[in-house]
Structures are given as structure tokens and as C-alpha cells.
């Protein structure tokens, strides 16, 4: 329970007497008057200096404009006199990228000849390319990550332009002759002036500011404004305009399928110096039938949580038919042959190229022996933008298997059968990585839904206090909360039903990450590439709707180590619960209790043990104060637990040096602890919770343990474990010779 007390610090009361001089100055400032000062110096020299600076700025501006005009004239002339094939040869001779379309080759050649050949990327050694108004690297930092280097002023060579012998052009020779002895001019790119470059925008209805204001902003940043909806990139309108029914232009945009976005799209694009995704500012998708909708990562996090918490899990495990195929309703089941289950889920996260996608492939057999291939691929959390199809192969089993294997090879770059049989897989650049799903049911499907808990408890033969505990541990709710908090509650992927092989791979990546992070690169560019690569690895193995670049040990501890332990423990809960709640008439709570292998008894409130524990809690709990809120703790129930995963109580009584220690655990982790015992922390990190390395951390302070015992950040109820712990035999450390006296030197 949370007890709130607030303490306020009162500011100095207004109206207290202030010096007369300050009051007079304040009044004069309010009136817009400036009080003359005796110490004020003449402003003529300063004004003269400013004038000189202003003239110098004008001269610099004129120089930039002249260079831009020269470049424009050069581009026009070279396009008239030099064929695209010759440009391609010149690019190759100077070590530049000559692939791509004719337009890309012409643009690259113009930039190289006028401003100088580009050096290789300083991070990965890849080729730089001008994209829009910024130079970006097209190379790969590793098979897990695209290079993220970008710059307005890329490194360039000072060497003269090399022309192949088979390129003979009078205009080119004359121009190169004129450039002899001259250096390359510097290309100054005004990024803000091109934010809306190539975009045509229409303004609709009444807005928060005048149309003239927004028109000026768009024009000043490289865009164009049209009075008609026809042919525009998007329509900008106020959300209030939509609520009123919209103007004629608004309605026309809906009919044509033209994106309609809020005014904030203009404001945010200018602030961030880059045109923002239109989908993130859409204001009409919810009123359009078959609308494109908003991706989950573009929703407010609280709205996303509400949507995913109640969402039906579409893929529950290795033998689960995906709900979007609609074939589960026809009695479809996953096709198996020669020990191979033809069901695969893959994902890829590449923050450098802004890629975060999933792919589902299944062969589904219907009762009438008709085989179907279900295929879905698209952005994570945005179903409306996904490619989705169901192909009927009838009785052509071999054709269906060949097509499944072809798609797997296309998506991952690997053969399906070696992966499925032996887990042999080599990560390919910009290819997806398969999630190794296990046979079973994700607890978000197999656990008891809220509407099932009442019926399950009614048929339960256990003590009501025990069934109350099992309802929480075997229900979906606590596990959904945990995954939602980590933004890993994707309905399309069974993150709670993965194999031990996949979890082991995740642990290896985490430990490798920690080892490599200690001598992390000092260079900013190299450090950025390092952190983005390992972030890509993690969010490919454990997908999320909101991937980001993680930096530092604190984020590794909070989001990776803790997240991994939570996913591992949820997987154990999924395997234990299974699909027990498919029917609530057979007492599924008692079945789960038997699988748990525990003896659980409720401790009566009037017993001496109950009173002792409450007293011990009160004495070892120091209320936690955060800002002006004080957090306390109260006891609802106490259970005595003896698990088969631990030594028996009689065995523990024989051990030396026993103490009572508190251990806090998240609700979603408790079932695993009762079933298999406590596991040590997955790694060592120099942050709270992991600073003791691979250890089971307990405390004699209940408040310290309570920090880790909760259901979700907004749900403070949780579990504290009070364990009988044996600290082992006492070992004395001797730092000197006992009884020896300090002798004076001879």
C-alpha cells in the first residue's frame, strides 16, 4: 500500500519590503522604459564593429550564393555534354559508387566533379552517398547493423579528377583544364531549407494560426503549397476541424485516400530538422473504413498498453495456427513431416535503416487434406502495412514444402531444414533471424483469462486461500503486465514460448555485450556504431514495438538483464501452465498446483508465526521517500511454502549459521522460483541489483527487498519472500601473526 504525505517549501512571501532602487527599476522595466545609467559607455565603436561584422556576413553569404549558382550552371552544362555511361566510368575511375539508376549516377558524378571525390566512411569503410541533403553511408557495420554515419560535410579527397582513357569529351577536357591549380569549393548544405523539399502540401479549414503563417513556414523550408487536394503529398488540418465534420478539402482528401495530418507535423518537422513520418500525425485513419491505422509505436505508450493488454494472442507456439489465417476456425493444424514442423517466425531490427519487421510462415493442413501456406511480413505493430496471403496448394504437398523453403531462404538467407533439425544458422546482412518457438502455449493464451478465474475457483478443491494465490500465478494478467511494461507483448510473436536454445542465445549475447562494453570505443562515431549494433542484436532476438539505442550499464541492467530474466521466467510459467484452462470444469488450478511440486499453506493471522513475521517486517522496513511521497508496506496474506526445488526444512535445520533474509521478486517471476528454485543473477554489472555478480541477493532490510517485489510500475502489490538462509561456516581472515609483538629493529 502507498501512503502519501506531502511537504511543501514555501517561497518568500510576496509583498515583502524591497530596496527602493529595485522597486523603481522594476516599475521602469514594466513600463518599457530604460533607466539611464551614469556608467553607460558610448555605443559608436560597438555599432561600427557590428557594421563591419554585418558586411563580412553579407560577403560570406554572397560567396555561398555564387558557389551555388556556379554548381547549378555546371550541372546543367554537364548533363547536356556528358553521357550517363561516361559519368559511370568516371565514378569508377575515382573510386566512387557507380551502381544504381541513371539519375543516381548523374547526381553523384556532378557532386564529385564539382566538390571533389568522397572519402570512404570513417566508421565502416563503406561508400558515402548524397541522399536528399545529407551524405549517408551505404555500408554495413556488421551483419547485424547498417552503418549510421551521416554528415553535411563529409570527408573528401584533394586529388584531381581522374578520367579514363576511353572517355573523350571536349567539354570535360576544357572544364578540367580551367580547374587546374584550384581547390574544390566547400559544399554548404542548409538542412533546414530543404526539410519539405519535393513535397506539395494543402492546408484545410480553420487552424490554430493563419494559413499565411503555415504557408510561409512550408515555403521557407523547401516545400510548396497548393490550394487543391489533387496531387498533394498530404493535407494539414486541425483535429478540431475533423471533429466539426471537416471542410470540402478535408472530405476530398478522405475520398482520394490522401494523408490528413495535424499541424504538429509541420512544427515537429521544423524542430527536428527532418520531415516526420506522416503516419505518426494522422488524424483520420479511425474514421475511414479499412483505414491504414496507426502503428503501435506511434501511439502514446499508455494507449498502446491499453490496446495490447487486451489483445488476443495470434500465435501461441510452435503448433499454433496464426489467427490472421482464419484457418484455425476451419480446424486447421500445423503441417508436420519427417519430424519437421513447418511453422516459423522471424524478425529483424536495424536502427540504422529504421527497419523493425517480422515474418510469419506456416503450412496449415485442413481436415479435408488441403494444404495451405500462410505468409505475413511487415513492420512490427502495424498490421495494416503488412503483406499477408494464404495460398491453397491442395494435395500438392511437395510444391508447398518447396515454396516454404524458398521463402525461408529469401527472408533469412539460410536453408530451412538445417535450421529446423540442428539449429544451424548464419546471420546474413539485412536478413531476418528466426525465433526458435517451442511446442506449447504462451501463458498469454494458456493462462486463465479474467473471465475464467471465477469458474476455475468455483471448481477448485484446494483451500480458498491457496486457490487465491494460484489464481494470480496461473492467470494471464501478471504476465501480460510484465511484457507490456517492456513493450514486448506483441500479439504476433509468442515471446513466452521460446526454446531453451533461443534463451541460451540471448544470455550469450548479453554476456558478450557486457564484456565488449567495458573497453567500449572512445570515439563518438565508433561508440555509436558499437551501441547500435548490440541494440540491433537484442531487439532482433527479443522483438519490441519500440526499439532504441541502449547505452551504458544502467540501461543494460534495467532493460536487458532484467528483461531477459523476466522473459525466461515467463517461459517457465508457460510450460508449467500449458493449456490447462482450455476447460475450467476439470479443476485446472489443482492440476497446476500438482505440477508445481510445492507444499503451500496459509499462515493464520492469530498464529505466533504470523505475528512474528509482521513484527520483523515492521522493524526491518524503513519507509521510502521519493520527492514528497512516502511509500510504506502492509501485509495482506502470509503463506508457508516448502518446495521440492529446495532442501527440506529438516535438512536446513542441520545447516550452520542460519538467518532470516528477505528477497523481493516480481509477480511474473514467482511461479518459476517456486517450481525450480531461485536462480542467481544472470550477470555482473556495476549497478544495483547486479553488482554482486551471479548471486542470489537477499537482504535483512525488507525495504531494500521490496524494491524488486511488484506486479507492474503502476501496481505496487507484490510478493516478499522470507527465507531461512544458511550462510555456511564462519571463516576468519587473519591479517597478521596472532600474539606477535612489534619488535624494534636491531
C-alpha angles and dihedrals in degrees: 000000000000120000114194125205122169129206120190129197111218117225120226108290115256118242098041115144114275127188112282093237092056091049092051092048090049092052092048091050091050090052091052093245125132117220114228116242127213090216095053113129126217113272099209097096091046092049090049090052091049090050091053091048090049091052090049090051091050090051091050090048091050089052092054091048091050091050091049091050091048090051092049091050091046092052091050093049097045092050089056097047107029123063119226092242091057089049089054091053092048090052091052091048090056097047096255130135108272097176125099135060125330091255091053092049093049093049093048093047093050091050093047097047095047102036100024137261115304121244120229120273110284091220108044104005091243129141120279119222133186108242113180105315099335135068113237133182116246094196133099125248089202140329087282100048143041114222112265099200114132132158143168090216107040122186112269137191120247093210118117118256114276118220121198117238093242092059110085117170127154095208092050093048092049093049093048090050090055091052096054111123093012125112124229115267118241116252110228112196117197098210095188093054091063104042093114096029112153093013127121113201131191123203118215136194131333113338135187089260132023122286088239091061095051091042090055091049092051094046093047090055099050103270134115131229124219128192091213129065091221112110097357125140093228144338118242117211141152118262086231088060090058091051089055092054099265133255127277091271090050092054092045090053090054091051093049095044092240114158114257114202137177126256089256088075089069094042096047094044090056093045093049093040091231134084106260123224110277092219091064091062099038113139102179110047091098093056096047117085109237087011121176092243128202122289115244094246090058093055123090106270091242091052090048091051092052091050098046097040091064097034120118114245106245098193117033102173150319095307096037120115111226111251093224090064089065087211094110087073090057092054095263121166134189112273118242130187132170092352094308120121110208099217123108137170121192136179142185132196119189111164092185092064093031091243121152110157144150134203129200123194124180138166107212124192118206122208092257090061094257113145120212133187116218116197128179127170132163148095115330110256096013109092094168091064095047125108107235132174144156118211122197111219094172109197094341094112097161092051091051092050091049091050091048091051091046092053092047090052091048094050100040106020090234137099115259102220098056088049095048096044104035105011090240108162136155117198112235125203112271091358127122127257119223122239107227100228119197129222107263139057130295108241089240085069104026098041122087115278117220093259091054098052096078094052092044092052091047091057094041117115094196127101108283091240091054093045088052090058093045092049088062097042095044098040126095097235104082092045093048090051092052095049093043091054089055092044088237098114095110112166090211097056128056097223087165094057108056128138124253087247091061093045090049089052089052091051091050091051090050094051091044089050092053092047093051094042094064094068092032114167115274094210110094094225094046091045091051090052091048095051094044092051095054091042088055090051093052097045091046092054093041107024124211137180091236112044117177140168109275119208132183136010095283093062091044089054098043100039108022111027095036091040092051092050090050093050091046092052093044088054089054090050090050092054093047097047096039113166094322093135096057082104123022094193095082098061098256092182091062090047091054090047090056092049090050093067093214138127107222123181130174114239110226115238093231094053124107091238091056092050092046093052093047091049091047090050093051093049095048098041117090109189112249118232121203113180103311097336122095118204120208134173135235132188121239103170139353124210129191108219130189112181128195087224090069133056112273120263091250090054092048091052089062093055120098131241098022123184138171111246134179124233123184122208135178114252092242090057099048099083091056092050092052092046102044106010131248118316124208119250111284095238148354119262131164092244134088114287095027105043093100093058124222095358140122100245118212130167140203087219113082092200091059092050093044090064088074098039110086143105099229137338090266094040111065097182112109146128133282119196118213105197134187101233128188113213092195130230117338113250119199119214112215115204097178143016108286113242094006117140126218105256124208113239113258 
